[in-house]
Amino acid sequence: MVEERIREVFAGAGAEGLLHAVPVGGGPEVEEVAVGAEEPVVIASVFKVLVVLEFARQVSAGQLDPRERVRVTAADRLGGWGTAGCADDVELSLRDLAFFAISVSDNSAADLLLARVGLDTVRLLAGELGLARTRIVGGPRDVLESMLAEVGARDEAEFARRYPALTDDRKRRLSVLDPQRTNAATPREITRLLRLVWRDEAGPPDACAQVRELMARQVFKHRLVSGFPDEVTIAAKTGTLPGLHMEAGVVRYPDGGRYAVSVFARTRELAASRTAVDSAIGATARIAVDFLRSRGL
């Protein structure tokens, strides 16, 4: 069975994996590949797709000017890619915040954009789209502050000193790794979100098109992309936390076939980078999509 092959690939990479893959077209009864698709999962930076979708909807409705200028200061910087890792203050537009939030998973950009569109509004959007099991508790700043509080650190520097000394069991009990206490969904709900965006059913067509265009510009190519030939295009969003590796996106073939895929892998080792697991995410997505294509879907 295709599901068993997928489990074997993840086991070979030292991980447990959950996956859902479904054609973008078709009705509610369309065939799918599901491995633990109903299980709750931490979505980490995948939540940024919802934030940017809400931003695009507000722009389309005339509620926001995408050219509005925002200054990213030292107080906003969380470390990492994009403005989050800059040494100096940066000024840019709201639409460029959206670009950085998706393309390089910029945490500071996502935080500022979330503050502008409204956390409660993003939660309402999830409900409107039928994502009943999707939970958004906050942005990257909220996640960071929860980690500091749980470790008893006053700031990021103290956290960096204390975290390595924690036992693996203590690290696993951090709320950021628990789908019951942080931003979470299910693999099936994430592919539902993608299908709605790709079918122009998640908002006005221009808003959905903006999200698709931004996801196509993601710079990371080590997960889903690794499993497919060069002629296949992929628009996606990654997410990473210690021991958690994920990506969700839409795979498009030259013949027009489109497939929404979400893959979530968990490892025993609490590392943020695992090449074998990244490759397994691409390999299992390919297995799932090949199966759907073999069925003429």
N, C-alpha and C positions, 0 to 999 in steps of 0.2 A: 504494500500500500504506500501511496505517496507520503502520507503522514508519518509512517514508520521510517521511511528514508530520511525525512527531515529530522526526526529525532536522532537518528544515527549520526548525521552530519554534526549536529550540535554536540552530541556526546563525544565524538572524536576530537572536538575542539575544547573539551573540558567545560562545557556549558550546558545549561538547560535553556531551551528556546520555546517561545510562543510565537505563532505566526497566523496571519489571516491574509488571504489573497483572493481577489474577486475581480471579474471584468468591470470596467467602468460603466459600460452599457448594460442593458437588460433590466428586468424587473426585480422585485424582492425575492423571487424564487430562483434566481440565477445560481448556477453551480459555483462552488467555492472550494478553497482548500483551507482547512481550519485545524490548527494545533493549539489547543488551549485558548481559543479565541474569545472565550467569555471570562477568562480569569482577569482579575484586576491587576494592572501594571502601573508602575511609576512611569510617567511620560517625560519627565525632565524637560529638556529644551524643545521637545515636540509641541509643547503647549504654545510656543511662540507662533505657530500657524494660526491658532485661534485669535491671538492678540492682533496679528497683522491682518487677518480677515476682518475683524471688527474695525480696525483703522480704515481699511479700504472701503468698507460699507459706509462709515461716517463721512469719508471724503466724497463718495458717490452721492450721498444725501445732502451734500453741501454744509454739513455740520463742522467740518474741519477743512482748513486750508493746508494742503500737503506741503506748501512752501514755507509754512510757519517755522521760524528759527528757534532752535533749542541749543542751550549751552550745556555741555557735559563737563562738569567740574570734578575736582579731586574727590568731593563728597559723593559723587555718583559712581566713581570707578570701582569695579569689583574685581578687576584682574581678568586676564584672558585675552580673547580676540577683539579686534576692532577698537572702538572707543573705550571699552572696558579696560584695555591695557595701555592706553596712551599715557605718556609722561606729563603732558600739558593739557590745559583746557582746550576743548574743541567745540566749534559751533557748526551746526548743520541743520538741515530741514527735517521735518517729521517724516517725509517720505524716504529720506536717507537713513533715518533711524530704522525704519521698516526694512530697508535694504540690508543694513548691517545685521539686524536681528535675525534675518533668515540666512543670508549668504555666508556669514562667518559666526553665527550664533552668538552675537554680541549681547552679553548680559545687561550691560548698562543701557544700551539702546532699547532692549526689551522692557526694562524697568521704566524708563522715561516714557516710552510709548504706552505702556499699560497705565501709568498714572494719567496720561492725557485722555485715553479713551474710557477709562473707568473699569476697575476690577468687577464691580457688580454688573456692568454692561456685558463684559465677557462671559460671566456666569450665565446671564440671561440668554446670550447667544447660544451657548451650549445647549440650554434647554429648548430653545426655539428649533434647533437643528435635530432634536430627538436624541441627544447624547445624554441619556438619563443617568448613565453610570460614570460620566466624566465629572471630575471634581477639580476645580481650580481654587487653591487656597491663597495664592499670591504669586508674586514675581520672584526673580532671582534674589533680590535684596531680602525678601521675607525668608526664603530658603536659607540664605547665609546666616541671617540672624537667629534662626531656629537652631542651626548647627552650633553657633557660638554659645548660645544659652545652654544647650544640652551638654556641651563639653566644659562649660564654666569658664570660657575664655572672654576676655574683655574686648579683644579686637582680633583681626585676621592674623596678625603676627603671633599673638599668643596661641591662637588655634593651631597654627602651623607647627608650633613647638609641642603642643599637647597631643595632637592627633596621632602621630606615629607611635606614641607610648600606649595608646589604647589597645586592648585586646580585640581580636577580630570579632568576637561575640559582642563586645560593646559597640564597635563600629556598626555592625549590622542592625543594632537596635536604634540607630539614629532615625528620626522621623523622616528624613529626606529619602531613605531607602524603603519606607513602608507605604504602600499604596493606600492604606487606610488613613494616613496622616499627611499626605502631601499631594501635589498635583498628580492626578491619576485618571485612567480610563480603562478600556479593554482594547485588545487588538482589533476586534470587530468594530468598535465605535470609531477608532481612528481611521479605518478604511471607509467607514460611512462618511466621515467628514471629508475625506479626499474625494470620494465619488460625488458628493454634493458640490464641492468646489469645481470639479472638472465637468460637471453637467450644468453649471450655471444655476444651481438650485440652492446655494448657500448664501445668496444675496444677489444684488444686481449683476448682470453679466460683466460690466467693467470692473467691479470689485473682485469677482472671482478670477477674471483674467489677470489682474494685478498680482494676486496670490500665486497663481500658476507661474507667471513670469519670474517672480522673485524666487520661488522654489527651484526653478530651472537654473538659477544662478548660484546655487549653493556650491561652495568651493570644495567641499569634502567628497572625495571619490573612492574611499577605502571600504565602503560597506556595500550597499546595493549595487552600485556601479560595477564593483569588482566581479560580479557574477554574470554580466551580460556582455555580448559582443559590442564593438564600437558603433555599429549602425543603430543600436537601440538607444533612445534618449530617456533620461531619467530626471525627474524633478522631485526633490525630496528634502526632508529635514531630519538631521541626526539628533541624538540625545545621548549624553554620557554622564554617568556618576560612578563612583567606585563600585566595581562589580556589576554594573548595569550598562549594557551596550544596546543601542536601539536605532532604528531608522524606519521612517515611513515615507512612502512616495508613490508616484505613478510612473509605470514603465510603459513606454510607447514604442511599438515596432514600426518599421517602414510601411507595412501593409495597413497601418491605421489601428491595429489592435492596441487597446489601452487596458492596463491592469493596476488596480490599487493594491498595494502591499504594505503591511506593517509587520515588523519583526522586532521582537524583544528578547534579549539574551541575558542570562544571569550566570555569573561565575562564582565559584567558591572563593577564589582569590579576589581581594578587593582592590584590584588594579584598575586604573582608568583607561589603560591602553593594552589591548590584547590582539595582536595581528591575526592569530588563528580564529578568534571569535569574529573579528571583522569580516574575514573571508567566509566564515560559515554563514554570516548574515546574507552575503551576496549569493552564496551557493544554494542556500535553502530557498531564497526568493526565486532563483532561476528554476529550481525543481518545481516549485508551485506554479509558476507561470507556464513552464513547458507543459505541465499536466493540463492546465486550462486550455492552452492552445491545441493540445492533442485532441481535446474534446470539441474543437471547432468553435471555441468561445472567444 
